[in-house]
Amino acid sequence: MWRNKLLTLALKKRCVHTRVHAGGPGKGMHSRLYTRVLNQYGWVHSCSAFQSTFNNTGLVGISASCEPQYAPEMLDVLCREMEVVTR
């Protein structure tokens, strides 16, 4: 049972954040965070997903940085992205 949850956690992280390919196979493929956050909001400095797995639990999330005045809007953007992936 917990292995199924672990797989689901890993897939959700993968849906949000995959590597950006500049050349070779997969050329032009960008992560969801790159296309929906970094490209859409010029005030975002960085945005990446993380995943930690343990014996029977795990954690997936998004880490981002911006100027302090954009923090409330950044929180809204990141929450929306996580909600879209969980559907």
JOHUZI-V662411 format. One record per pair of residues at least 12 apart in sequence whose ideal C-beta (glycine too) atoms are under 6 Angstrom apart, sorted by the first residue. I is the first residue (numbers start at 1). J is the second residue. D is the distance in Angstrom with one decimal. If there is no record, write none. Layout:
i = {I | I}
j = {J | J}
d = {D | D}
This chain:
i = {2 | 6 | 6 | 9 | 9 | 12 | 12 | 13 | 13 | 13 | 15 | 16 | 16 | 16 | 16 | 17 | 17 | 17 | 17 | 18 | 20 | 33 | 43 | 43 | 44 | 45 | 45 | 46 | 47 | 48 | 49 | 50 | 62}
j = {56 | 53 | 58 | 58 | 60 | 60 | 85 | 49 | 51 | 60 | 85 | 32 | 33 | 49 | 85 | 31 | 33 | 48 | 49 | 31 | 34 | 47 | 66 | 70 | 66 | 65 | 66 | 65 | 64 | 63 | 62 | 63 | 78}
d = {4.5 | 5.8 | 6.0 | 4.5 | 5.3 | 5.5 | 5.4 | 5.3 | 4.1 | 4.7 | 5.1 | 5.3 | 5.9 | 4.5 | 5.4 | 5.0 | 5.4 | 5.9 | 3.2 | 4.7 | 5.7 | 4.8 | 5.3 | 4.7 | 5.4 | 4.4 | 5.7 | 4.9 | 4.2 | 5.6 | 5.4 | 6.0 | 4.9}
